[in-house]
């Protein structure tokens, strides 16, 4: 019995099953929006922002982003309303606010 359970855990899972679990965990309503937000980030926000701001996760309609430095954190706070408006044009009402974090230097 234990071997059978262990084997089921190792069996490959269909991609759609894994994607559905991830989307449930990040609480995205629309799968197309989730894929579109992260895979089309550069096209949605433009090169200048995409080069300095990376989306990390979306949870409870809060988009968590990581910026390259404090200057970009400040800049993004000024651009937040416009950026959210742009995101809504592309992915609907999935994003209500931003949570900005400065990337740790390595």
C-alpha positions as CSV (number, residue, x, y, z in Angstrom):
1,X,0.0,0.0,0.0
2,X,2.8,2.5,0.9
3,X,4.6,1.6,-2.3
4,X,1.5,2.3,-4.3
5,X,1.0,5.8,-2.7
6,X,4.6,6.6,-3.1
7,X,4.5,5.6,-6.8
8,X,1.4,7.9,-7.4
9,X,3.3,10.9,-6.0
10,X,6.2,10.3,-8.4
11,X,4.0,9.8,-11.5
12,X,4.2,12.7,-13.9
13,X,1.2,15.1,-13.6
14,X,-0.5,16.7,-16.5
15,X,0.6,20.3,-17.0
16,X,-3.0,21.6,-16.8
17,X,-3.4,20.0,-13.3
18,X,-0.2,21.6,-12.1
19,X,-1.1,25.0,-13.6
20,X,-4.6,24.8,-12.0
21,X,-3.0,24.2,-8.6
22,X,-0.6,27.1,-9.0
23,X,-3.4,29.4,-10.1
24,X,-5.5,28.4,-7.1
25,X,-2.6,29.1,-4.8
26,X,-2.0,32.6,-6.2
27,X,-5.7,33.1,-6.3
28,X,-6.0,34.1,-10.0
29,X,-9.5,33.9,-11.3
30,X,-8.6,33.7,-15.0
31,X,-5.9,31.4,-16.3
32,X,-5.4,33.4,-19.4
33,X,-4.9,36.5,-17.4
34,X,-2.3,34.7,-15.2
35,X,-0.3,33.5,-18.1
36,X,-0.7,36.8,-20.0
37,X,0.5,38.9,-17.1
38,X,3.7,37.0,-16.4
39,X,4.6,35.9,-20.0
40,X,3.8,39.3,-21.6
41,X,5.2,41.5,-18.9
42,X,7.7,43.3,-21.1
43,X,5.0,44.0,-23.8
44,X,2.5,45.2,-21.2
45,X,4.7,47.5,-19.2
46,X,7.4,48.5,-21.7
47,X,11.1,48.0,-21.8
48,X,12.2,50.6,-19.3
49,X,9.9,49.2,-16.6
50,X,10.5,45.6,-17.5
51,X,14.3,46.1,-17.4
52,X,14.0,47.3,-13.8
53,X,10.8,45.7,-12.4
54,X,10.0,42.0,-12.3
55,X,6.6,40.5,-11.4
56,X,7.0,37.8,-8.7
57,X,3.6,36.7,-7.7
58,X,-0.1,37.8,-7.6
59,X,-1.9,37.1,-4.5
60,X,-5.3,38.4,-3.4
61,X,-5.2,40.9,-6.3
62,X,-1.9,42.3,-5.0
63,X,1.0,42.1,-7.6
64,X,4.3,41.6,-5.8
65,X,7.1,43.0,-7.8
66,X,10.8,43.2,-7.3
67,X,12.8,46.3,-8.4
68,X,16.5,46.7,-9.0
69,X,17.1,49.5,-6.5
70,X,15.5,52.1,-4.2
71,X,15.2,54.7,-7.0
72,X,13.0,52.3,-9.0
73,X,10.9,51.6,-5.9
74,X,10.3,55.3,-5.6
75,X,9.6,55.7,-9.3
76,X,7.2,52.8,-9.3
77,X,5.2,54.3,-6.4
78,X,4.7,57.4,-8.5
79,X,3.7,55.2,-11.5
80,X,1.5,52.8,-9.5
81,X,-1.9,54.1,-10.6
82,X,-1.0,54.3,-14.2
83,X,0.7,50.9,-14.2
84,X,-2.4,49.3,-12.6
85,X,-4.6,50.9,-15.2
86,X,-2.3,49.5,-18.0
87,X,-2.4,46.1,-16.4
88,X,-6.2,46.2,-16.2
89,X,-6.4,46.9,-19.9
90,X,-4.4,43.7,-20.6
91,X,-5.5,41.3,-17.9
92,X,-8.7,42.6,-16.5
93,X,-9.3,43.3,-12.8
94,X,-6.7,40.9,-11.5
95,X,-4.5,43.6,-10.0
96,X,-5.7,46.1,-7.5
97,X,-2.4,47.2,-6.0
98,X,1.4,46.6,-6.0
99,X,3.7,45.4,-3.3
100,X,7.1,46.7,-4.1
101,X,10.3,45.0,-2.8
102,X,13.9,46.0,-3.6
103,X,16.0,43.2,-4.9
104,X,18.7,42.1,-2.5
105,X,22.2,42.5,-3.8
106,X,24.3,39.4,-4.1
